[in-house]
Amino acid sequence: MAYLLRRMEKEDIDQVTEIDREAFPSQWPPANYKQELQNKTAHYIVLYDDTKTIDVLPESPKSNFNIFSLLMPWAKQKTPEKVPLPPTTRQYIVGFSGIWMIADEAHLTNIAVRQQYRGKGLGELLVITTIDLAIEHKASFMTLEVRASNLTAQSLYQKYGFTQMGVRRGYYLDNREDAIIMSTESISGESFQRQISELREALKQKLPNIKSI
Ligand SMILES: CC(C)(COP(=O)(O)OP(=O)(O)OC[C@H]1O[C@@H](n2cnc3c(N)ncnc32)[C@H](O)[C@@H]1OP(=O)(O)O)[C@@H](O)C(=O)NCCC(=O)NCCS
């Protein structure tokens, strides 16, 4: 089994949205990855399983609607019949994560792993790669919000040096749940880097087929 990482592309949006909905079924408003990819402050990565592919349908062509065809139906042009495009084969995405860069703060917006791929260290791989991404974008520190009930994610973040800084009461609109605000110390500082390089080494043992950790 080989897992590889790369930047998110617009052709990934359907798979990423599917993983998002599986991970956060009640989230309101739901994340909009089309918008996220157009957001200059956002940077997203995807993790894919190199042994598997998926057929995806290309975006349907734009409708030929125009106001004149409503006002003057007799003048409506005959449009050529739309031929459906064949599906294209894409890499099978198993997880993703992203940040927003706000001045020197990298805000971790989201991280999720497909359910059947959880518990193998892939969440850790995404966190480490996201920290690398934040450093690449010259972030000094990282922040995030996590549901008070999401102890799995909190445990993952604590392992990677995030500590609780505060609580936003009733932050989540679907059930008015509190958000725990977490933050790192300086991510380029010596003690954080030492902690991450130890975790990186441990993860290499767990995921020997990943070259880019
Ligand atoms: C959070 C999530 C990304 C973790 O991914 P994963 O691939 O299963 O995690 P890993 O296998 O890399 O586990 C890493 C660490 O996460 C924590 N963790 C993972 N599964 C856990 C579980 N079932 N219970 C408690 N902690 C758990 C542990 O700290 C673990 O480290 P350890 O192995 O040393 O105990 C995944 O559970 C997920 O997609 N959840 C839904 C989306 C979500 O909640 N995202 C966070 C939004 S803020």
PDBQT file of the ligand as one rigid body, heavy atoms in Angstrom, charges set to zero:
ROOT
HETATM    1  C1  LIG A 301      -9.315  12.902  13.302  1.00  0.00    +0.000 C 
HETATM    2  C2  LIG A 301      -8.909  11.990  12.147  1.00  0.00    +0.000 C 
HETATM    3  C3  LIG A 301      -8.424  12.835  10.976  1.00  0.00    +0.000 C 
HETATM    4  C4  LIG A 301      -7.752  11.094  12.612  1.00  0.00    +0.000 C 
HETATM    5  O1  LIG A 301      -7.313  10.337  11.517  1.00  0.00    +0.000 OA
HETATM    6  P1  LIG A 301      -6.701   8.853  11.664  1.00  0.00    +0.000 P 
HETATM    7  O2  LIG A 301      -6.036   8.530  10.372  1.00  0.00    +0.000 OA
HETATM    8  O3  LIG A 301      -7.707   7.900  12.155  1.00  0.00    +0.000 OA
HETATM    9  O4  LIG A 301      -5.632   9.121  12.823  1.00  0.00    +0.000 OA
HETATM   10  P2  LIG A 301      -4.269   8.342  13.078  1.00  0.00    +0.000 P 
HETATM   11  O5  LIG A 301      -4.423   6.897  12.812  1.00  0.00    +0.000 OA
HETATM   12  O6  LIG A 301      -3.182   9.059  12.373  1.00  0.00    +0.000 OA
HETATM   13  O7  LIG A 301      -4.144   8.552  14.670  1.00  0.00    +0.000 OA
HETATM   14  C5  LIG A 301      -3.342   9.557  15.197  1.00  0.00    +0.000 C 
HETATM   15  C6  LIG A 301      -3.763   9.956  16.572  1.00  0.00    +0.000 C 
HETATM   16  O8  LIG A 301      -5.133  10.396  16.587  1.00  0.00    +0.000 OA
HETATM   17  C7  LIG A 301      -5.740  10.015  17.820  1.00  0.00    +0.000 C 
HETATM   18  N1  LIG A 301      -6.748   8.996  17.566  1.00  0.00    +0.000 N 
HETATM   19  C8  LIG A 301      -6.973   8.338  16.406  1.00  0.00    +0.000 A 
HETATM   20  N2  LIG A 301      -8.039   7.514  16.532  1.00  0.00    +0.000 NA
HETATM   21  C9  LIG A 301      -8.460   7.642  17.813  1.00  0.00    +0.000 A 
HETATM   22  C10 LIG A 301      -9.538   7.074  18.553  1.00  0.00    +0.000 A 
HETATM   23  N3  LIG A 301     -10.358   6.202  17.999  1.00  0.00    +0.000 N 
HETATM   24  N4  LIG A 301      -9.714   7.470  19.832  1.00  0.00    +0.000 NA
HETATM   25  C11 LIG A 301      -8.887   8.388  20.390  1.00  0.00    +0.000 A 
HETATM   26  N5  LIG A 301      -7.842   8.968  19.741  1.00  0.00    +0.000 NA
HETATM   27  C12 LIG A 301      -7.642   8.595  18.476  1.00  0.00    +0.000 A 
HETATM   28  C13 LIG A 301      -4.617   9.451  18.679  1.00  0.00    +0.000 C 
HETATM   29  O9  LIG A 301      -3.984  10.519  19.327  1.00  0.00    +0.000 OA
HETATM   30  C14 LIG A 301      -3.703   8.879  17.617  1.00  0.00    +0.000 C 
HETATM   31  O10 LIG A 301      -2.378   8.744  18.075  1.00  0.00    +0.000 OA
HETATM   32  P3  LIG A 301      -1.902   7.324  18.706  1.00  0.00    +0.000 P 
HETATM   33  O11 LIG A 301      -1.980   6.333  17.570  1.00  0.00    +0.000 OA
HETATM   34  O12 LIG A 301      -0.505   7.596  19.153  1.00  0.00    +0.000 OA
HETATM   35  O13 LIG A 301      -2.873   7.030  19.815  1.00  0.00    +0.000 OA
HETATM   36  C15 LIG A 301     -10.088  11.051  11.711  1.00  0.00    +0.000 C 
HETATM   37  O14 LIG A 301     -10.583  10.398  12.853  1.00  0.00    +0.000 OA
HETATM   38  C16 LIG A 301     -11.220  11.775  11.016  1.00  0.00    +0.000 C 
HETATM   39  O15 LIG A 301     -11.202  11.979   9.796  1.00  0.00    +0.000 OA
HETATM   40  N6  LIG A 301     -12.229  12.164  11.808  1.00  0.00    +0.000 N 
HETATM   41  C17 LIG A 301     -13.390  12.889  11.260  1.00  0.00    +0.000 C 
HETATM   42  C18 LIG A 301     -13.016  14.297  10.888  1.00  0.00    +0.000 C 
HETATM   43  C19 LIG A 301     -12.561  15.100  12.090  1.00  0.00    +0.000 C 
HETATM   44  O16 LIG A 301     -13.081  14.968  13.180  1.00  0.00    +0.000 OA
HETATM   45  N7  LIG A 301     -11.589  16.017  11.833  1.00  0.00    +0.000 N 
HETATM   46  C20 LIG A 301     -11.117  16.924  12.824  1.00  0.00    +0.000 C 
HETATM   47  C21 LIG A 301     -11.847  18.206  12.681  1.00  0.00    +0.000 C 
HETATM   48  S1  LIG A 301     -11.315  19.453  13.822  1.00  0.00    +0.000 SA
ENDROOT
TORSDOF 0
